[in-house]
Amino acid sequence: MEAAGAAEEATQAAEDAAQAAAAAEALPPETAAAAPRRLLALLGDKLCTWHILKTILLGQMLSLFICGTAVTSQYLAEQYQVNTPMFQSFINYSLLLLVYTTMLAFRTGGDSLLQILKQRWWKYIFLGLADVEANYMIVKAYQYTTLTSVQLLDCFGIPVLMALSWFILRARYRLIHFIAVAVCLLGVGTMVGADILAGRQDSEGSDVVIGDVLVLLGASLYAISNVSEEYIVKNLSRVEFLGMVGLFGTIISGLQLAILEHKDLMKIQWNWKIALLFIVFALCMFGLYSFMPVVIKVTSATSVNLGILTADLYSLFFGLFLFYYKFSGLYILSFVIIMVGFILYCSTPTQTAEPTTMPQPRSAGLDNAALKLDENDSETPAVTVQFTRGESVVVSTD
């Protein structure tokens, strides 16, 4: 009996499968092809928006500014043996001081320069120190470690930035954001592999450990600076951030320049080409600092750092003509992978967690109840006087 029942069930299942297959074959081909079309339409509506397009364009503009600073610095180092990273930073901070700190000086009221210094001067000292040393450490690391190490370890700033944004800015990420970051880092790995295959890995550096530590510290300081920038830009103002960074960055970089690079500065054989390279570097760096707060206000610090991962690729493309690099198809693949990850990250906005509030106690407690009784006892009772027809006086207290 059991065998017969099993056979009947098997027969019924086979008949159901045949009916389902017949129904699928009966569907018109237009309906079967409509599902992928709807999926593509949904993806197009989600990804092909003005916000994402604007974010991509702004991010690549920042990458081109970074490319300009990298190319001019490398040209100064290779063609004229000029290595003055602190002097180059000092020029940038001085321009920020002349433009944005001057704007703050002409303000009046609570957001004037004097009021900002009275309220938050020590915070901007730490911010200026982090920004100056981040720039210096990354550039200095090239003297000790390899290009591959700098490119890979510099990405350490992205998880640090996400962690700081989680705790300080209360940003909340979804699964797609972590996938997008992983895709971008895969693109960086592809770029590094292309560098190795193209023969750009010539020297091993004088002290790899020191160089790697400098890159990690510089990337972490960049993350601190970017998170602070996002908070200030979204809660205070862009001019305040740039003005304060320009003020304290000029002071800190000027002191460090006088201590560390004054001899290198005296050795420069000045001519119009060297001066032009310094000017181009300063303008690119000034443009980067001026426009990055605008992009961060539209998106976030993490999104900006993912977008500017393509800066090294732009530098490589310029290097094909200026420094005669070998071309590799992996550079194009790397660019595409990074852009895919960047678009994925921008496709879904991050959420902001609401600040937690302490719950109010339902009962006042014994101490508070006793205090309330004392307050009631100390209050002066109200006196009511009423006159009646019989000329008697009635006095009552509440």
Salt bridges, closest charged atoms under 4 A:
ASP111 OD2 - ARG107 NH1 3.51
ASP195 OD1 - ARG200 NH1 3.34
GLU230 OE2 - LYS234 NZ 3.02
GLU240 OE2 - ARG120 NH2 2.85
